[in-house]
Amino acid sequence: MSAQWWNLKTEVCGLNQILKEILDHREGNFLLPFFWQHDGHRDELPGQIQKIWESGCRAFCLESRPFEDFCGEAWWKNLEVILREAKKRGMKVWFLDDKHFPTGYANGTTKTTHPECRRWYIREDHVDLMGPARDISVLIPPCKDDESLISICAFLRTGDAEEISGEPVAFSTRPDDRFLYLDLPKGCWRLFFVYRTRANDSDYISMLTEEGPRALIEAVYEPHYQHFGEYFGDTIAGFFSDEPSLDAPYIGPYGRDPGFYYRTVGQPGVALPWEDLILGKMESSGWSEYWLPALWYSHREHSPNVRLAYMDAVTGLWKRNFSYQLGDWCRSHNVMYIGHIIEDMGAHGRLGCSAGHFFRALAGQDMSGIDIVLHQVMPGMGQYQTAADISEGVADPEFFHYILAHLAASQARQTARMKGRAMCEVFGAFGWAEGLPCMKWLIDFLLVRGVNHFVPHAFTDFFPDEDCPPHFYAGGNDPQFESFSKLMKYTNRAAHLLYGTDMEAAGAILYHGEAEWMNGQGCMFSEKPAKICYDAHIPYDIVPVDSLLRAKAEAGKFMVGERSYGFLAVPSCRYLPEPFWQAAKSLKAAGVPVFFIDAAPMCPEELPGEVVELKKLADHIFSKRLAHDYHAGSALLRIARFDREDTSAFVLFNENPMPILESVRFPAEGKYLKMDLLNEVYEKAETKDGVVDVSLEPGESALFLWGGVEDQEMEAFPKECCWKERSEVCALWDIDLYEQGKAAGYSPFRCQSELINITGRQGNPQFSGKIRYRTSLDLKKAPLGLDLGRVGVSAKLSVNGHDLGWRIAAPYRWDISSYIKAGKNEIEIVAANTLANRIQDAFSRRMPIPPSGVLGPVYLLRTSEKQFEKEDIYG
């Protein structure tokens, strides 16, 4: 029911503390939207910050987009204004840590003061020779600018494609030699020349040395501290790294470019990230510079381990020199370090546009992080590949729906320093067609997967800005802005309730990073078993080998930090690193079930687990009673459990494009609260056996809370309202239009009209703004609800002059019982659409533009049960 919940707070003073804070509007802030900075807008800054405050966000992240005088006098003068305004409002300020994304440009200092910090790569050239041959010579390919020869060696070819075998035959030359003289035994040989090179002449720092990230600190971090050190740890909250990468380029001439999401070891023609430190680490594993060709070409016996040694070195150096160096600097200056890499479709475990290993890449941060932008996740499309403005133009639903958010949530809960903080940059570059229902859908999509901090993308300092809309407020032109605050406040309420809880994970799925390095395309990705589990409502974390090595196992469970797991599922592959097998033996000894999906890998000893078919994984887990069975038939009904002391909260979210009506069997019974945190509707109910009938519209979520509320406190809440009857409202409406940002007020559009799509064929296709509807209804005084049916995209209802607030997603429904009278009742609705109709931006071509206004059918709702048991509570 839509009670004025604030009347409850004097009645329930003994509530669980977190719930009390939510009821009292004292929730914390979990939002830090980007606030884009361009030159020449200093005078507008106080007003822009005020709008961020009005939106419900209590922090923001400044981003040069770009600001040409970044870290110059104009930048510092702007920051004086920004920090003063933020401090006045008690807001926190973050900094995106470079002049422009991706992080690593170091404000251009590699072109001026630190050219030595630019990135190095290795490339190979080769010639195929047939033996036996004596006293032959081969031209040595000349070094290009900024190149040096690392090694020359030959491998015997097997005849199977470009496979090589045996031990390398090493050769040496003098620096000025143009010819290599050699004798060859019988067989076909490939002679390799491996070079250290700048490859793509990048102006970005190397993340693999201590000096590269130090240059970034000197160029960006320390100047901010020198100018505004008094704000650090107070108004200034920290720094944000956006999409730093190793940036391995395809340079050819061999192989073909697989695309920058997919460049990694095992691909001819890809220049691989390099620093001389890598060779030392590989040598400690037994691999000299003469084994480097096995990074590109398959070696019959040794490629998996050569590639593992190389990738371990690369990702370990990133972790120590980039992630930890920046993180340690921030923590030593009393601020936090956050951010994300590019994760798309497995890129997180590769070298092209990412960092080779999700967990190591972010290890030094104080939050884990991801992003969802550019139509990567589309509501209701979790079973389909969808068009998106990303590599190859297609978003893979298995990756984006089943593992991306779980990567962040898993790392945040396995890493003590992160304290469960999982962040997502969200909303960006969907276009103006991305209305509030879509935004709310994305927030719920993330919340139910364990993400609890959000970077909305973005506020900008001028309008119109063609850069990656939608933008919020948009110089007063955004029709949704008034109701955008409802979404932001909902996000803070939900995150406040869920942050700091123990999110349930029945078991763990092994992170496939090392397996992909060793197996290439012969590796099953973690999202495969993740999809099987998630569609069966089996909760899981993603666990890397590094975490398994520090796990403690006993009595059929293993723990990583404070996280407990009842099984480990290992995606199919042929090879796994030796440390995995050590950990797996310990799990088996402690009675922890280990499931190898579809096939057993090559195991040095007896397999420490059992082989399970992928399609039978969920049934196998249930048969061993390793997870609770909710008996929910819809795979796209998402369920997550969050525990805090004696309280269990279950978040349910309908990702199906159709309504869901399910009888869900919860692992809890007795009295509970059903919470609609978006519309602040809190109702009590009870179940004797844990079975609850759940009805959710497409994109609707609900939270069910057991515990934390005493019986006498529970009585202060109204009973759950079940609308049992409905009758269509056959009214005619007076409709007025207000084109926000262009008109002074409302103008008449239609009188005594039926409901139509305001921007449809019979309306004004280019209208963006507010739409006002007025009518009168003759009603009896009785418990009644009003449902508007379809709305594009948000709507506010007033009954007899009483403002009942906004609805930003289905169901567009209000309890009007307390506001109606017997006889004539004045009904007013204000709907708001998006700016897509007016601006028609390119990003909006990737998704449907919602209809505009109230489309109905409008229904009056009735319940056969008395709604209010304690009328005095609601006055």
Secondary structure as GFF3:
##gff-version 3
##sequence-region A 1 875
A	DSSP	three_ten_helix	5	8	.	.	.	ID=ss1
A	DSSP	alpha_helix	17	23	.	.	.	ID=ss2
A	DSSP	beta_strand	34	37	.	.	.	ID=ss3
A	DSSP	three_ten_helix	42	44	.	.	.	ID=ss4
A	DSSP	alpha_helix	45	54	.	.	.	ID=ss5
A	DSSP	beta_strand	59	64	.	.	.	ID=ss6
A	DSSP	alpha_helix	73	89	.	.	.	ID=ss7
A	DSSP	beta_strand	92	96	.	.	.	ID=ss8
A	DSSP	three_ten_helix	106	111	.	.	.	ID=ss9
A	DSSP	three_ten_helix	115	117	.	.	.	ID=ss10
A	DSSP	beta_strand	120	139	.	.	.	ID=ss11
A	DSSP	beta_strand	148	157	.	.	.	ID=ss12
A	DSSP	beta_strand	164	171	.	.	.	ID=ss13
A	DSSP	beta_strand	179	197	.	.	.	ID=ss14
A	DSSP	alpha_helix	211	216	.	.	.	ID=ss15
A	DSSP	pi_helix	217	221	.	.	.	ID=ss16
A	DSSP	alpha_helix	222	228	.	.	.	ID=ss17
A	DSSP	three_ten_helix	229	231	.	.	.	ID=ss18
A	DSSP	beta_strand	236	242	.	.	.	ID=ss19
A	DSSP	beta_strand	272	274	.	.	.	ID=ss20
A	DSSP	alpha_helix	276	284	.	.	.	ID=ss21
A	DSSP	three_ten_helix	289	295	.	.	.	ID=ss22
A	DSSP	alpha_helix	303	317	.	.	.	ID=ss23
A	DSSP	pi_helix	318	323	.	.	.	ID=ss24
A	DSSP	alpha_helix	324	332	.	.	.	ID=ss25
A	DSSP	beta_strand	336	340	.	.	.	ID=ss26
A	DSSP	three_ten_helix	344	349	.	.	.	ID=ss27
A	DSSP	alpha_helix	358	361	.	.	.	ID=ss28
A	DSSP	beta_strand	368	372	.	.	.	ID=ss29
A	DSSP	beta_strand	386	387	.	.	.	ID=ss30
A	DSSP	three_ten_helix	391	393	.	.	.	ID=ss31
A	DSSP	beta_strand	394	395	.	.	.	ID=ss32
A	DSSP	alpha_helix	397	402	.	.	.	ID=ss33
A	DSSP	alpha_helix	404	414	.	.	.	ID=ss34
A	DSSP	three_ten_helix	416	418	.	.	.	ID=ss35
A	DSSP	beta_strand	422	426	.	.	.	ID=ss36
A	DSSP	alpha_helix	436	447	.	.	.	ID=ss37
A	DSSP	beta_strand	453	456	.	.	.	ID=ss38
A	DSSP	beta_strand	459	460	.	.	.	ID=ss39
A	DSSP	three_ten_helix	474	476	.	.	.	ID=ss40
A	DSSP	alpha_helix	481	498	.	.	.	ID=ss41
A	DSSP	beta_strand	502	503	.	.	.	ID=ss42
A	DSSP	beta_strand	507	510	.	.	.	ID=ss43
A	DSSP	alpha_helix	513	519	.	.	.	ID=ss44
A	DSSP	three_ten_helix	520	522	.	.	.	ID=ss45
A	DSSP	alpha_helix	527	535	.	.	.	ID=ss46
A	DSSP	beta_strand	540	543	.	.	.	ID=ss47
A	DSSP	alpha_helix	545	549	.	.	.	ID=ss48
A	DSSP	beta_strand	552	554	.	.	.	ID=ss49
A	DSSP	beta_strand	557	560	.	.	.	ID=ss50
A	DSSP	beta_strand	563	565	.	.	.	ID=ss51
A	DSSP	beta_strand	568	570	.	.	.	ID=ss52
A	DSSP	alpha_helix	578	589	.	.	.	ID=ss53
A	DSSP	beta_strand	594	597	.	.	.	ID=ss54
A	DSSP	beta_strand	610	612	.	.	.	ID=ss55
A	DSSP	three_ten_helix	614	616	.	.	.	ID=ss56
A	DSSP	alpha_helix	617	623	.	.	.	ID=ss57
A	DSSP	beta_strand	637	644	.	.	.	ID=ss58
A	DSSP	beta_strand	647	654	.	.	.	ID=ss59
A	DSSP	beta_strand	660	665	.	.	.	ID=ss60
A	DSSP	beta_strand	670	676	.	.	.	ID=ss61
A	DSSP	beta_strand	681	687	.	.	.	ID=ss62
A	DSSP	beta_strand	691	696	.	.	.	ID=ss63
A	DSSP	beta_strand	701	706	.	.	.	ID=ss64
A	DSSP	alpha_helix	711	714	.	.	.	ID=ss65
A	DSSP	beta_strand	725	728	.	.	.	ID=ss66
A	DSSP	beta_strand	733	738	.	.	.	ID=ss67
A	DSSP	beta_strand	747	753	.	.	.	ID=ss68
A	DSSP	beta_strand	770	779	.	.	.	ID=ss69
A	DSSP	beta_strand	784	787	.	.	.	ID=ss70
A	DSSP	beta_strand	790	792	.	.	.	ID=ss71
A	DSSP	beta_strand	794	799	.	.	.	ID=ss72
A	DSSP	beta_strand	802	807	.	.	.	ID=ss73
A	DSSP	beta_strand	813	815	.	.	.	ID=ss74
A	DSSP	beta_strand	823	832	.	.	.	ID=ss75
A	DSSP	alpha_helix	836	839	.	.	.	ID=ss76
A	DSSP	three_ten_helix	842	846	.	.	.	ID=ss77
A	DSSP	beta_strand	853	856	.	.	.	ID=ss78
A	DSSP	beta_strand	859	862	.	.	.	ID=ss79
A	DSSP	alpha_helix	871	874	.	.	.	ID=ss80
###
